[in-house]
Amino acid sequence: MFDTPCVIFAGGKSSRMGEDKALLPFSSYKTLTQFQLSRLSQIFTAVYISCKDKNKFDFQATFIEDIETDGVYAPTAGFVSVFKTIKEDRFFALSV
């Protein structure tokens, strides 16, 4: 297991996709986010999900909600929130 925290970024607008890709079903999982969480939890000791609103997910996880940005979707909001929350110098990041 890796001690470096892992963060799954699931807070984008999904404007090109037309619907929230974080909530799309994948394999035998209800959502792509749950699939990623399950797989990455086998590799990393701590896995977080960065998002705008954790209430859109109906499963248990450690969520980091983005800082308030007045409706602006900016990846930097997620990164700022993650660094403020986990207090680490580095983390492994991937988008959902």
RONU-818599 format. One line per 3 residues: their letters; for each residue z, y, x of N, C-alpha, C, O. Coordinates in nm, 3 decimals, padded with zeros to 5 digits, always signed. Layout:
<sites>
A = Z/Y/X/Z/Y/X/Z/Y/X/Z/Y/X ~ ... .
</sites>
This chain:
<sites>
MFD = +00.000/-00.119/+00.083/+00.000/+00.000/+00.000/+00.000/+00.125/+00.088/+00.066/+00.131/+00.191 ~ -00.076/+00.224/+00.043/-00.081/+00.352/+00.113/+00.028/+00.444/+00.059/+00.049/+00.453/-00.062 ~ +00.099/+00.513/+00.150/+00.202/+00.607/+00.110/+00.146/+00.743/+00.071/+00.214/+00.821/+00.005 .
TPC = +00.022/+00.772/+00.111/-00.042/+00.898/+00.072/-00.059/+00.898/-00.080/-00.112/+00.801/-00.135 ~ -00.015/+01.003/-00.149/-00.033/+01.007/-00.294/-00.181/+01.011/-00.332/-00.265/+01.063/-00.258 ~ -00.212/+00.955/-00.446/-00.348/+00.954/-00.500/-00.350/+01.037/-00.628/-00.260/+01.025/-00.712 .
VIF = -00.451/+01.121/-00.642/-00.464/+01.204/-00.762/-00.602/+01.181/-00.824/-00.705/+01.197/-00.758 ~ -00.601/+01.144/-00.951/-00.724/+01.129/-01.028/-00.743/+01.259/-01.106/-00.660/+01.293/-01.191 ~ -00.850/+01.331/-01.078/-00.875/+01.457/-01.149/-00.951/+01.427/-01.279/-01.063/+01.377/-01.277 .
AGG = -00.887/+01.459/-01.391/-00.944/+01.429/-01.523/-00.935/+01.551/-01.614/-00.908/+01.539/-01.734 ~ -00.959/+01.669/-01.557/-00.941/+01.790/-01.636/-01.065/+01.874/-01.655/-01.056/+01.988/-01.700 ~ -01.182/+01.821/-01.623/-01.304/+01.900/-01.634/-01.352/+01.917/-01.778/-01.299/+01.855/-01.870 .
KSS = -01.453/+02.002/-01.795/-01.508/+02.028/-01.927/-01.603/+01.919/-01.973/-01.628/+01.905/-02.093 ~ -01.657/+01.842/-01.881/-01.757/+01.739/-01.914/-01.877/+01.798/-01.985/-01.933/+01.735/-02.075 ~ -01.917/+01.917/-01.946/-02.026/+01.987/-02.015/-02.160/+01.913/-02.000/-02.238/+01.911/-02.095 .
RMG = -02.186/+01.854/-01.887/-02.312/+01.779/-01.870/-02.309/+01.648/-01.946/-02.413/+01.602/-01.994 ~ -02.192/+01.588/-01.958/-02.177/+01.460/-02.026/-02.181/+01.476/-02.178/-02.225/+01.385/-02.249 ~ -02.135/+01.590/-02.227/-02.135/+01.614/-02.370/-02.010/+01.565/-02.441/-01.988/+01.599/-02.557 .
EDK = -01.929/+01.488/-02.373/-01.800/+01.443/-02.425/-01.708/+01.416/-02.306/-01.754/+01.403/-02.192 ~ -01.580/+01.409/-02.332/-01.482/+01.394/-02.225/-01.495/+01.257/-02.159/-01.456/+01.156/-02.217 ~ -01.549/+01.255/-02.038/-01.571/+01.127/-01.970/-01.440/+01.057/-01.936/-01.438/+00.935/-01.921 .
ALL = -01.332/+01.131/-01.923/-01.202/+01.070/-01.894/-01.156/+00.978/-02.007/-01.075/+00.888/-01.985 ~ -01.208/+01.001/-02.127/-01.166/+00.924/-02.244/-01.268/+00.817/-02.285/-01.246/+00.746/-02.384 ~ -01.377/+00.806/-02.212/-01.478/+00.705/-02.245/-01.427/+00.565/-02.212/-01.357/+00.548/-02.112 .
PFS = -01.461/+00.465/-02.293/-01.419/+00.329/-02.261/-01.491/+00.279/-02.135/-01.604/+00.318/-02.107 ~ -01.422/+00.192/-02.061/-01.481/+00.137/-01.940/-01.429/-00.004/-01.918/-01.308/-00.027/-01.919 ~ -01.520/-00.097/-01.900/-01.485/-00.238/-01.878/-01.396/-00.283/-01.994/-01.428/-00.259/-02.110 .
SYK = -01.286/-00.348/-01.964/-01.197/-00.394/-02.070/-01.088/-00.292/-02.103/-00.996/-00.321/-02.179 ~ -01.098/-00.172/-02.046/-00.998/-00.068/-02.066/-01.042/+00.029/-02.176/-01.161/+00.051/-02.199 ~ -00.942/+00.085/-02.243/-00.971/+00.180/-02.350/-01.037/+00.307/-02.297/-01.121/+00.366/-02.365 .
TLT = -01.000/+00.348/-02.173/-01.060/+00.468/-02.113/-01.089/+00.446/-01.965/-01.030/+00.360/-01.900 ~ -01.182/+00.526/-01.913/-01.213/+00.524/-01.771/-01.090/+00.564/-01.689/-01.069/+00.512/-01.579 ~ -01.011/+00.655/-01.740/-00.891/+00.699/-01.669/-00.792/+00.584/-01.653/-00.734/+00.567/-01.546 .
QFQ = -00.773/+00.505/-01.759/-00.683/+00.390/-01.750/-00.735/+00.288/-01.649/-00.656/+00.229/-01.575 ~ -00.866/+00.268/-01.645/-00.925/+00.178/-01.548/-00.894/+00.225/-01.406/-00.848/+00.147/-01.323 ~ -00.921/+00.353/-01.379/-00.895/+00.407/-01.245/-00.747/+00.397/-01.209/-00.713/+00.360/-01.097 .
LSR = -00.660/+00.431/-01.304/-00.517/+00.424/-01.280/-00.474/+00.282/-01.245/-00.397/+00.261/-01.152 ~ -00.522/+00.185/-01.319/-00.487/+00.045/-01.295/-00.533/-00.001/-01.157/-00.456/-00.063/-01.083 ~ -00.656/+00.030/-01.122/-00.710/-00.012/-00.992/-00.640/+00.058/-00.875/-00.602/-00.006/-00.777 .
LSQ = -00.623/+00.188/-00.887/-00.565/+00.264/-00.776/-00.416/+00.239/-00.758/-00.363/+00.256/-00.648 ~ -00.347/+00.201/-00.865/-00.205/+00.169/-00.855/-00.180/+00.044/-00.771/-00.068/+00.020/-00.726 ~ -00.283/-00.034/-00.750/-00.272/-00.152/-00.665/-00.287/-00.117/-00.517/-00.258/-00.199/-00.429 .
IFT = -00.333/+00.005/-00.489/-00.361/+00.048/-00.352/-00.263/+00.155/-00.304/-00.225/+00.156/-00.187 ~ -00.223/+00.244/-00.394/-00.138/+00.358/-00.359/+00.000/+00.344/-00.424/+00.011/+00.296/-00.537 ~ +00.104/+00.385/-00.352/+00.239/+00.376/-00.408/+00.261/+00.479/-00.519/+00.344/+00.457/-00.607 .
AVY = +00.190/+00.591/-00.515/+00.202/+00.694/-00.619/+00.064/+00.739/-00.663/-00.018/+00.781/-00.581 ~ +00.038/+00.730/-00.793/-00.091/+00.772/-00.849/-00.061/+00.871/-00.962/+00.017/+00.843/-01.053 ~ -00.125/+00.987/-00.954/-00.107/+01.093/-01.054/-00.240/+01.119/-01.123/-00.347/+01.093/-01.068 .
ISC = -00.231/+01.172/-01.245/-00.351/+01.215/-01.316/-00.340/+01.365/-01.336/-00.247/+01.413/-01.401 ~ -00.435/+01.439/-01.281/-00.442/+01.583/-01.296/-00.529/+01.614/-01.417/-00.641/+01.563/-01.429 ~ -00.478/+01.698/-01.508/-00.551/+01.727/-01.631/-00.508/+01.861/-01.690/-00.408/+01.919/-01.649 .
KDK = -00.584/+01.909/-01.786/-00.548/+02.032/-01.858/-00.434/+02.007/-01.955/-00.342/+02.088/-01.965 ~ -00.440/+01.894/-02.026/-00.340/+01.863/-02.128/-00.316/+01.713/-02.133/-00.406/+01.636/-02.169 ~ -00.197/+01.671/-02.097/-00.166/+01.528/-02.093/-00.164/+01.464/-02.232/-00.170/+01.342/-02.244 .
NKF = -00.157/+01.546/-02.336/-00.150/+01.492/-02.472/-00.281/+01.428/-02.518/-00.283/+01.359/-02.620 ~ -00.388/+01.448/-02.444/-00.514/+01.384/-02.483/-00.515/+01.235/-02.446/-00.602/+01.160/-02.491 ~ -00.420/+01.193/-02.366/-00.410/+01.054/-02.324/-00.303/+00.983/-02.405/-00.197/+01.040/-02.432 .
DFQ = -00.329/+00.859/-02.445/-00.232/+00.784/-02.524/-00.172/+00.667/-02.446/-00.143/+00.562/-02.503 ~ -00.154/+00.685/-02.316/-00.093/+00.583/-02.232/+00.006/+00.649/-02.136/+00.003/+00.771/-02.116 ~ +00.092/+00.569/-02.079/+00.194/+00.619/-01.988/+00.137/+00.633/-01.847/+00.070/+00.544/-01.796 .
ATF = +00.164/+00.747/-01.786/+00.124/+00.773/-01.648/+00.202/+00.895/-01.600/+00.272/+00.959/-01.678 ~ +00.189/+00.925/-01.473/+00.248/+01.047/-01.420/+00.139/+01.153/-01.419/+00.046/+01.148/-01.339 ~ +00.151/+01.250/-01.509/+00.050/+01.354/-01.526/+00.093/+01.482/-01.456/+00.211/+01.515/-01.451 .
IED = -00.005/+01.553/-01.403/+00.016/+01.688/-01.349/-00.078/+01.779/-01.426/-00.200/+01.771/-01.410 ~ -00.022/+01.865/-01.508/-00.105/+01.954/-01.587/-00.143/+02.076/-01.504/-00.064/+02.128/-01.426 ~ -00.267/+02.121/-01.524/-00.319/+02.237/-01.452/-00.241/+02.363/-01.486/-00.185/+02.376/-01.594 .
IET = -00.238/+02.454/-01.390/-00.178/+02.584/-01.416/-00.261/+02.655/-01.523/-00.380/+02.627/-01.538 ~ -00.199/+02.744/-01.597/-00.269/+02.818/-01.702/-00.375/+02.909/-01.640/-00.348/+02.984/-01.547 ~ -00.497/+02.901/-01.695/-00.607/+02.982/-01.642/-00.683/+03.054/-01.753/-00.801/+03.086/-01.736 .
DGV = -00.619/+03.079/-01.867/-00.683/+03.151/-01.979/-00.816/+03.089/-02.020/-00.914/+03.161/-02.039 ~ -00.819/+02.957/-02.035/-00.939/+02.890/-02.083/-01.047/+02.870/-01.979/-01.154/+02.818/-02.012 ~ -01.024/+02.909/-01.857/-01.123/+02.892/-01.751/-01.102/+02.754/-01.689/-00.990/+02.718/-01.651 .
YAP = -01.209/+02.678/-01.679/-01.202/+02.548/-01.613/-01.243/+02.566/-01.468/-01.359/+02.591/-01.438 ~ -01.146/+02.553/-01.380/-01.174/+02.569/-01.238/-01.105/+02.456/-01.162/-00.985/+02.436/-01.179 ~ -01.177/+02.383/-01.079/-01.115/+02.275/-01.002/-00.997/+02.323/-00.918/-00.903/+02.247/-00.894 .
TAG = -01.001/+02.447/-00.875/-00.891/+02.498/-00.793/-00.759/+02.500/-00.869/-00.653/+02.485/-00.808 ~ -00.763/+02.518/-01.001/-00.639/+02.516/-01.081/-00.571/+02.381/-01.068/-00.449/+02.373/-01.056 ~ -00.649/+02.276/-01.071/-00.594/+02.142/-01.054/-00.534/+02.121/-00.916/-00.425/+02.066/-00.903 .
FVS = -00.605/+02.166/-00.814/-00.555/+02.150/-00.676/-00.426/+02.228/-00.655/-00.333/+02.178/-00.592 ~ -00.420/+02.350/-00.706/-00.298/+02.431/-00.693/-00.181/+02.361/-00.761/-00.072/+02.352/-00.704 ~ -00.202/+02.311/-00.882/-00.097/+02.241/-00.955/-00.049/+02.117/-00.881/+00.071/+02.089/-00.876 .
VFK = -00.143/+02.042/-00.826/-00.106/+01.921/-00.753/-00.022/+01.954/-00.631/+00.082/+01.892/-00.610 ~ -00.064/+02.050/-00.551/+00.013/+02.086/-00.432/+00.151/+02.139/-00.469/+00.248/+02.113/-00.397 ~ +00.163/+02.212/-00.578/+00.294/+02.262/-00.622/+00.384/+02.149/-00.670/+00.506/+02.155/-00.654 .
TIK = +00.324/+02.047/-00.728/+00.402/+01.938/-00.787/+00.444/+01.833/-00.686/+00.561/+01.795/-00.682 ~ +00.351/+01.785/-00.605/+00.385/+01.672/-00.519/+00.444/+01.713/-00.384/+00.502/+01.630/-00.314 ~ +00.429/+01.838/-00.348/+00.491/+01.890/-00.223/+00.452/+01.810/-00.099/+00.533/+01.789/-00.009 .
EDR = +00.329/+01.766/-00.095/+00.277/+01.692/+00.020/+00.172/+01.777/+00.091/+00.111/+01.865/+00.031 ~ +00.152/+01.749/+00.218/+00.050/+01.820/+00.295/-00.090/+01.768/+00.265/-00.189/+01.837/+00.288 ~ -00.096/+01.646/+00.213/-00.227/+01.587/+00.185/-00.214/+01.484/+00.073/-00.105/+01.434/+00.044 .
FFA = -00.326/+01.455/+00.012/-00.333/+01.351/-00.089/-00.477/+01.301/-00.098/-00.571/+01.371/-00.059 ~ -00.492/+01.181/-00.150/-00.625/+01.124/-00.173/-00.669/+01.169/-00.313/-00.594/+01.152/-00.409 ~ -00.787/+01.227/-00.324/-00.833/+01.279/-00.452/-00.967/+01.219/-00.490/-01.054/+01.195/-00.406 .
LSV = -00.983/+01.194/-00.621/-01.113/+01.157/-00.674/-01.120/+01.202/-00.819/-01.019/+01.218/-00.887 ~ -01.241/+01.223/-00.863/-01.257/+01.262/-01.003/-01.272/+01.137/-01.087/-01.318/+01.033/-01.040 ~ -01.233/+01.150/-01.212/-01.240/+01.035/-01.301/-01.385/+00.996/-01.323/-01.413/+00.901/-01.395 .
</sites>
